[in-house]
Amino acid sequence: MSASLILDPDRFFPPEPAVRAVARALFAQVERLPIVSPHGHVAPEWFARNEAFEDAVAVFLWPDHYVLRMLYSQGIDLGRLGLAGGDGPVETDRRSIWRQFAANYHLFRGTPSRLWLDHAFATVFGLDQRLSAETADCYFEVINAALATDAFRPRALFESFGIEVIATTEGAVDALEHHRAIRASAWSGRILTTFRPDDVIDAEREDFAENLQKLQAQTGADLGAFDGYLAALRQRRAFFREAGGATATDHGHPTARTANLPSADSAALYARVRSGAATPADAETFRAQMLTEMALMACEDGMTMQLHPGVWRNHNPWLFEHYGRDKGADIPTRVSYVDGLKPLLDRVGNRRDLTLILFTLDESTYARELAPLAGHYPCLRLGPAWWFNDSPEGMLRFRRQVTETAGFYNTVGFNDDTRAFFSIPARHDLARRMDCAHLAELVASQRLDLDEAHALARDLAYNLPKQAYRL
């Protein structure tokens, strides 16, 4: 007999009764606040077309790189999960794929993925038995039956999840046809795009030259000169604001290095990059210079800037060659923010019309570098515990390391950063619970008054993300 699936209403709160009572009271105030999701990767075409989701596999397995990487780490071939590209056969029967996932659900014990999945299974689909090999078919049938109803179409779920606004992320040469379709429809849901120019800035991308050609065709700018290239990027930023309501940009560079080169040097560097003759050092310097150029443009047009360096993307070359990006092979690296950001901060660090949100996977930098930087420079804010650190312990480590130097108001609340649409309520629920747990500990230890904790709980859950992303 399968074990029950029960979500304790006090889950994630501190065990001490008095502290737990404070956390419970704080959470009661913010539990039902609208969800503000200003940094994510769900597909805009879901809301443009508003078609029914396919099935449980397409919803819970394929979009979620956390799930894929865990199964792959245990030697499960991605072909057995229905993904084409490898050397072996590709399973096409969705029920068989789901059974494979369910039989290995024990691998997720103790992980954030397990918390998010259980939350969705219990609260969205009403399932009350744990997923396992024994319950796999029941899950598959219940989920698929629900997905076939109008109440589970993307727009209806957006509303039932309590989402106020959600931002997707598109590359600089994306046509934004889905965002334009949403805005032309009668639906009132607020779906924004985010401008991510990595595809026309990173000369080491396999599609860089192709993307520059698209950029020139879209803008009509003269990309033969650096000034023309910058003009094209300004034009695309304006297009993203107009066609997709963008309020932010997003930059996923390998490092936090920035540069502040003389104009002639920037032009010469761009010429080498555009010609295909750039060395790896050239490519890194160009990315560094373009972060500063993007910050200058943000001062002009008011878009919030996000930087999340420190990831070796596609670390597994075989997996990338056969299955492409975002299959769970991205690995954290060390980052230097104090040195890396110095040229950019020398140029714009004292500006009050710029918001630059910093993320990290290198937790050693929280107290040593990030909190002191954000606790000084007016333009800097700290993003929440991100990616591998988006967990109960990671969230607490973040608050405990940065608050004493940067405070709460140099952070930006929570964002879910996900492709897995059904995990969004679960992730925000977890973040709100962990912030309330931390605030309750501060109250219990006489470091924060109760009325201040109530104000902070609401700010962290709702007000700070709206403010940071100009929503």
Helices and strands as residue ranges (DSSP letters): H 17-30, E 35-37, H 44-49, H 56-56, I 57-61, H 65-73, G 78-81, H 94-103, G 105-108, H 112-123, H 136-147, G 150-152, H 154-160, E 163-167, E 170-171, H 177-184, E 190-192, E 195-196, H 198-201, H 208-219, H 226-244, E 248-251, H 263-275, H 280-301, E 304-307, E 311-312, H 317-323, E 331-332, H 337-340, H 342-348, E 356-358, H 365-365, I 366-370, H 371-374, E 380-382, G 387-389, H 392-406, G 421-423, H 424-444, H 450-458, I 459-463, H 464-468
